[in-house]
Amino acid sequence: MKGLFLGAVGLIGLSACAGTSAEDVTAKLQQVTAQTIHIGDPAGIQIESRERFAAKWQWRATFQGQTYDCDADNLMRLPSCTAATS
């Protein structure tokens, strides 16, 4: 019975993660990028590509003609962005 309960809790948790919309993810990536490159309004940031791995996110963002390669952990903490060379 305990295993069944834990399995149900796990499925609920996975469903909650899977329910995040593309717009929500984009908004979060814009927010994290804005904090990392030290700008106030994330609305002007374009997220060009994003990929989620088991333990991290990677994305490419553009703001005012400058492109950045960014990454963060799977919960979008500890973000890092560097100016893209190409």
N, C-alpha and C positions, 0 to 999 in steps of 0.2 A: 504494500500500500504506500509506504514511504517513497519507494522508487517511482511509482506512478505520479505521486504528487510533485516530486522534484522534476520529473519529465515534463509535466504540464506547466510548471513554473518556467522552465527553460524555454519551452515553445512560446509562451506568452512574451518572454523577454526578447526572443528572436523576432517575433512579430512586431514588437514595438520598434526595434531597430530598422526592420525592413520597411516600416510604414513611413519613413522620412521621405518627403517628396523631393524631387530634383530642385525645385525652387528653394526649399529650405536649405538644402546642401549648398547651393550656389550662394545664398545669402550668408551662410555661416563662413564659407570660404572667403567671401568678400570682406566680412568683418574681421576675420583672423588676418587677412592680408593687410588691411588698413592699419591694424594695430602694429603689425610687424614692420611696415614701411613708414610708419608714423604719419598717417594722414587722418584727417577728422571724419570725412564722409566716405563710407565704403561704396556708395551708389555709383560712383564714377569708375569703379574697377570692373574690368571685363575678365571673366574667367573663361579661358579659351579651351582648356582641357583639364580633366581631373581623372584620377585613378585611385581607387581604394585597394590597398593590400591588407593582409591580415593584421599588421601592426602599425600601418601608417597610411597617410594620404599624400599624394603628390599632385600638384597642379601648376598650371602656367597662367599667370595673370598679367594684364596690361593696364597701366594707368598713365595717362597723358603721354602716350607714345613710348614709354619705357616698359619693357617686358621683364617679368620676374619669374624665376623658377622657384617654387615653394614646396615645402613639405611640413608635415606635422604628424604627431602620433595618431593612433586610430580614433582618439576622442577629440582631435583637433587642438591638442595642447602642445606646448613647446614648439610653436611654429618658427620656421626659418625661411627667409626669402633672399635670393641673391639675384642681382641684375643678370639677365640672360645675355650670353655672348653672341647668339645667333638666333 
